[in-house]
Amino acid sequence: MRLTRCERHPFTDTSRKRAALRRKQCLEREALPLLTELMAGDWCSPRRQRTTC
């Protein structure tokens, strides 16, 4: 049996998605208090380090 690939739906930004992201990030910061500055600060991801940082 072969599976056919479905089309992906475009991303839609909603207030509920933004609220869920805020809750997730807040819980992550509370779980790892020593890394709060690193998570919330202005840091470059490994992908961006190669190009801009």
Backbone atoms as SQL, in Angstrom:
CREATE TABLE atoms (id INTEGER PRIMARY KEY, chain TEXT, resi INTEGER, resn TEXT, atom TEXT, x REAL, y REAL, z REAL);
INSERT INTO atoms VALUES
  (1, 'A', 1, 'MET', 'N', 0.837, -1.170, 0.000),
  (2, 'A', 1, 'MET', 'CA', 0.000, 0.000, 0.000),
  (3, 'A', 1, 'MET', 'C', 0.892, 1.246, 0.000),
  (4, 'A', 2, 'ARG', 'N', 0.631, 2.159, -0.875),
  (5, 'A', 2, 'ARG', 'CA', 1.401, 3.395, -0.940),
  (6, 'A', 2, 'ARG', 'C', 0.600, 4.534, -0.322),
  (7, 'A', 3, 'LEU', 'N', 1.295, 5.319, 0.436),
  (8, 'A', 3, 'LEU', 'CA', 0.650, 6.471, 1.053),
  (9, 'A', 3, 'LEU', 'C', 0.911, 7.694, 0.200),
  (10, 'A', 4, 'THR', 'N', -0.109, 8.488, 0.062),
  (11, 'A', 4, 'THR', 'CA', 0.065, 9.726, -0.691),
  (12, 'A', 4, 'THR', 'C', 0.284, 10.863, 0.294),
  (13, 'A', 5, 'ARG', 'N', 1.165, 11.746, -0.055),
  (14, 'A', 5, 'ARG', 'CA', 1.473, 12.868, 0.815),
  (15, 'A', 5, 'ARG', 'C', 0.363, 13.917, 0.734),
  (16, 'A', 6, 'CYS', 'N', -0.114, 14.324, 1.887),
  (17, 'A', 6, 'CYS', 'CA', -1.166, 15.342, 1.956),
  (18, 'A', 6, 'CYS', 'C', -0.538, 16.725, 1.884),
  (19, 'A', 7, 'GLU', 'N', -1.301, 17.655, 1.403),
  (20, 'A', 7, 'GLU', 'CA', -0.836, 19.034, 1.389),
  (21, 'A', 7, 'GLU', 'C', -0.805, 19.576, 2.808),
  (22, 'A', 8, 'ARG', 'N', 0.192, 20.386, 3.076),
  (23, 'A', 8, 'ARG', 'CA', 0.276, 21.026, 4.385),
  (24, 'A', 8, 'ARG', 'C', -0.558, 22.298, 4.379),
  (25, 'A', 9, 'HIS', 'N', -1.189, 22.542, 5.489),
  (26, 'A', 9, 'HIS', 'CA', -1.989, 23.756, 5.615),
  (27, 'A', 9, 'HIS', 'C', -1.073, 24.922, 5.960),
  (28, 'A', 10, 'PRO', 'N', -1.344, 26.090, 5.453),
  (29, 'A', 10, 'PRO', 'CA', -0.508, 27.244, 5.796),
  (30, 'A', 10, 'PRO', 'C', -0.673, 27.619, 7.271),
  (31, 'A', 11, 'PHE', 'N', 0.392, 28.140, 7.849),
  (32, 'A', 11, 'PHE', 'CA', 0.354, 28.546, 9.248),
  (33, 'A', 11, 'PHE', 'C', -0.520, 29.778, 9.411),
  (34, 'A', 12, 'THR', 'N', -1.408, 29.719, 10.379),
  (35, 'A', 12, 'THR', 'CA', -2.238, 30.882, 10.702),
  (36, 'A', 12, 'THR', 'C', -1.943, 31.284, 12.144),
  (37, 'A', 13, 'ASP', 'N', -1.628, 32.531, 12.338),
  (38, 'A', 13, 'ASP', 'CA', -1.298, 33.044, 13.655),
  (39, 'A', 13, 'ASP', 'C', -2.575, 33.516, 14.330),
  (40, 'A', 14, 'THR', 'N', -2.854, 32.949, 15.502),
  (41, 'A', 14, 'THR', 'CA', -4.047, 33.345, 16.249),
  (42, 'A', 14, 'THR', 'C', -3.652, 33.744, 17.666),
  (43, 'A', 15, 'SER', 'N', -4.541, 34.411, 18.345),
  (44, 'A', 15, 'SER', 'CA', -4.257, 34.829, 19.717),
  (45, 'A', 15, 'SER', 'C', -4.127, 33.618, 20.637),
  (46, 'A', 16, 'ARG', 'N', -4.844, 32.546, 20.358),
  (47, 'A', 16, 'ARG', 'CA', -4.739, 31.337, 21.178),
  (48, 'A', 16, 'ARG', 'C', -3.376, 30.683, 21.028),
  (49, 'A', 17, 'LYS', 'N', -2.853, 30.673, 19.800),
  (50, 'A', 17, 'LYS', 'CA', -1.523, 30.094, 19.581),
  (51, 'A', 17, 'LYS', 'C', -0.457, 30.929, 20.272),
  (52, 'A', 18, 'ARG', 'N', -0.592, 32.252, 20.204),
  (53, 'A', 18, 'ARG', 'CA', 0.377, 33.123, 20.879),
  (54, 'A', 18, 'ARG', 'C', 0.312, 32.929, 22.389),
  (55, 'A', 19, 'ALA', 'N', -0.891, 32.785, 22.940),
  (56, 'A', 19, 'ALA', 'CA', -1.040, 32.573, 24.379),
  (57, 'A', 19, 'ALA', 'C', -0.439, 31.236, 24.794),
  (58, 'A', 20, 'ALA', 'N', -0.633, 30.210, 24.000),
  (59, 'A', 20, 'ALA', 'CA', -0.062, 28.898, 24.302),
  (60, 'A', 20, 'ALA', 'C', 1.466, 28.957, 24.278),
  (61, 'A', 21, 'LEU', 'N', 2.025, 29.678, 23.321),
  (62, 'A', 21, 'LEU', 'CA', 3.474, 29.828, 23.242),
  (63, 'A', 21, 'LEU', 'C', 4.003, 30.582, 24.456),
  (64, 'A', 22, 'ARG', 'N', 3.292, 31.641, 24.863),
  (65, 'A', 22, 'ARG', 'CA', 3.711, 32.387, 26.056),
  (66, 'A', 22, 'ARG', 'C', 3.693, 31.499, 27.297),
  (67, 'A', 23, 'ARG', 'N', 2.623, 30.696, 27.459),
  (68, 'A', 23, 'ARG', 'CA', 2.536, 29.789, 28.607),
  (69, 'A', 23, 'ARG', 'C', 3.684, 28.784, 28.591),
  (70, 'A', 24, 'LYS', 'N', 3.961, 28.210, 27.429),
  (71, 'A', 24, 'LYS', 'CA', 5.029, 27.226, 27.299),
  (72, 'A', 24, 'LYS', 'C', 6.382, 27.827, 27.663),
  (73, 'A', 25, 'GLN', 'N', 6.661, 29.019, 27.135),
  (74, 'A', 25, 'GLN', 'CA', 7.938, 29.653, 27.418),
  (75, 'A', 25, 'GLN', 'C', 8.064, 30.020, 28.894),
  (76, 'A', 26, 'CYS', 'N', 6.979, 30.456, 29.502),
  (77, 'A', 26, 'CYS', 'CA', 6.998, 30.799, 30.920),
  (78, 'A', 26, 'CYS', 'C', 7.274, 29.552, 31.764),
  (79, 'A', 27, 'LEU', 'N', 6.634, 28.446, 31.448),
  (80, 'A', 27, 'LEU', 'CA', 6.862, 27.203, 32.186),
  (81, 'A', 27, 'LEU', 'C', 8.293, 26.718, 32.008),
  (82, 'A', 28, 'GLU', 'N', 8.846, 26.851, 30.812),
  (83, 'A', 28, 'GLU', 'CA', 10.228, 26.447, 30.583),
  (84, 'A', 28, 'GLU', 'C', 11.182, 27.310, 31.397),
  (85, 'A', 29, 'ARG', 'N', 10.929, 28.614, 31.461),
  (86, 'A', 29, 'ARG', 'CA', 11.789, 29.501, 32.241),
  (87, 'A', 29, 'ARG', 'C', 11.714, 29.172, 33.728),
  (88, 'A', 30, 'GLU', 'N', 10.511, 28.833, 34.224),
  (89, 'A', 30, 'GLU', 'CA', 10.369, 28.480, 35.635),
  (90, 'A', 30, 'GLU', 'C', 11.029, 27.144, 35.946),
  (91, 'A', 31, 'ALA', 'N', 11.015, 26.224, 34.999),
  (92, 'A', 31, 'ALA', 'CA', 11.608, 24.905, 35.222),
  (93, 'A', 31, 'ALA', 'C', 13.135, 24.971, 35.223),
  (94, 'A', 32, 'LEU', 'N', 13.702, 25.899, 34.466),
  (95, 'A', 32, 'LEU', 'CA', 15.154, 26.024, 34.359),
  (96, 'A', 32, 'LEU', 'C', 15.578, 27.452, 34.696),
  (97, 'A', 33, 'PRO', 'N', 15.548, 27.830, 35.976),
  (98, 'A', 33, 'PRO', 'CA', 15.809, 29.225, 36.336),
  (99, 'A', 33, 'PRO', 'C', 17.226, 29.691, 36.005),
  (100, 'A', 34, 'LEU', 'N', 18.201, 28.795, 35.973),
  (101, 'A', 34, 'LEU', 'CA', 19.568, 29.212, 35.689),
  (102, 'A', 34, 'LEU', 'C', 19.771, 29.554, 34.218),
  (103, 'A', 35, 'LEU', 'N', 18.904, 29.069, 33.353),
  (104, 'A', 35, 'LEU', 'CA', 19.029, 29.319, 31.925),
  (105, 'A', 35, 'LEU', 'C', 18.070, 30.398, 31.430),
  (106, 'A', 36, 'THR', 'N', 17.420, 31.091, 32.349),
  (107, 'A', 36, 'THR', 'CA', 16.427, 32.093, 31.965),
  (108, 'A', 36, 'THR', 'C', 17.027, 33.171, 31.070),
  (109, 'A', 37, 'GLU', 'N', 18.209, 33.666, 31.451),
  (110, 'A', 37, 'GLU', 'CA', 18.831, 34.719, 30.643),
  (111, 'A', 37, 'GLU', 'C', 19.159, 34.218, 29.239),
  (112, 'A', 38, 'LEU', 'N', 19.622, 32.996, 29.157),
  (113, 'A', 38, 'LEU', 'CA', 19.974, 32.442, 27.861),
  (114, 'A', 38, 'LEU', 'C', 18.738, 32.246, 26.988),
  (115, 'A', 39, 'MET', 'N', 17.643, 31.770, 27.583),
  (116, 'A', 39, 'MET', 'CA', 16.424, 31.525, 26.806),
  (117, 'A', 39, 'MET', 'C', 15.751, 32.821, 26.388),
  (118, 'A', 40, 'ALA', 'N', 15.700, 33.799, 27.285),
  (119, 'A', 40, 'ALA', 'CA', 14.968, 35.028, 26.998),
  (120, 'A', 40, 'ALA', 'C', 15.866, 36.128, 26.450),
  (121, 'A', 41, 'GLY', 'N', 17.152, 35.952, 26.548),
  (122, 'A', 41, 'GLY', 'CA', 18.079, 36.998, 26.134),
  (123, 'A', 41, 'GLY', 'C', 18.274, 37.043, 24.634),
  (124, 'A', 42, 'ASP', 'N', 19.171, 37.914, 24.235),
  (125, 'A', 42, 'ASP', 'CA', 19.477, 38.091, 22.822),
  (126, 'A', 42, 'ASP', 'C', 20.666, 37.191, 22.479),
  (127, 'A', 43, 'TRP', 'N', 20.386, 35.980, 22.065),
  (128, 'A', 43, 'TRP', 'CA', 21.444, 35.036, 21.720),
  (129, 'A', 43, 'TRP', 'C', 21.205, 34.518, 20.314),
  (130, 'A', 44, 'CYS', 'N', 22.227, 34.005, 19.734),
  (131, 'A', 44, 'CYS', 'CA', 22.141, 33.513, 18.364),
  (132, 'A', 44, 'CYS', 'C', 22.040, 31.997, 18.367),
  (133, 'A', 45, 'SER', 'N', 21.170, 31.481, 17.570),
  (134, 'A', 45, 'SER', 'CA', 21.079, 30.038, 17.409),
  (135, 'A', 45, 'SER', 'C', 22.271, 29.562, 16.589),
  (136, 'A', 46, 'PRO', 'N', 22.610, 28.276, 16.641),
  (137, 'A', 46, 'PRO', 'CA', 23.741, 27.786, 15.848),
  (138, 'A', 46, 'PRO', 'C', 23.584, 28.062, 14.354),
  (139, 'A', 47, 'ARG', 'N', 22.378, 28.049, 13.868),
  (140, 'A', 47, 'ARG', 'CA', 22.139, 28.306, 12.448),
  (141, 'A', 47, 'ARG', 'C', 22.457, 29.766, 12.112),
  (142, 'A', 48, 'ARG', 'N', 22.075, 30.691, 13.021),
  (143, 'A', 48, 'ARG', 'CA', 22.326, 32.117, 12.765),
  (144, 'A', 48, 'ARG', 'C', 23.786, 32.490, 13.005),
  (145, 'A', 49, 'GLN', 'N', 24.497, 31.744, 13.874),
  (146, 'A', 49, 'GLN', 'CA', 25.880, 32.087, 14.159),
  (147, 'A', 49, 'GLN', 'C', 26.737, 32.044, 12.906),
  (148, 'A', 50, 'ARG', 'N', 26.440, 31.127, 12.027),
  (149, 'A', 50, 'ARG', 'CA', 27.240, 30.993, 10.814),
  (150, 'A', 50, 'ARG', 'C', 27.079, 32.204, 9.898),
  (151, 'A', 51, 'THR', 'N', 25.927, 32.863, 9.956),
  (152, 'A', 51, 'THR', 'CA', 25.671, 33.906, 8.982),
  (153, 'A', 51, 'THR', 'C', 25.783, 35.314, 9.552),
  (154, 'A', 52, 'THR', 'N', 25.092, 35.606, 10.657),
  (155, 'A', 52, 'THR', 'CA', 24.985, 36.997, 11.085),
  (156, 'A', 52, 'THR', 'C', 25.753, 37.335, 12.344),
  (157, 'A', 53, 'CYS', 'N', 25.937, 36.395, 13.240),
  (158, 'A', 53, 'CYS', 'CA', 26.553, 36.733, 14.530),
  (159, 'A', 53, 'CYS', 'C', 28.051, 36.576, 14.489);
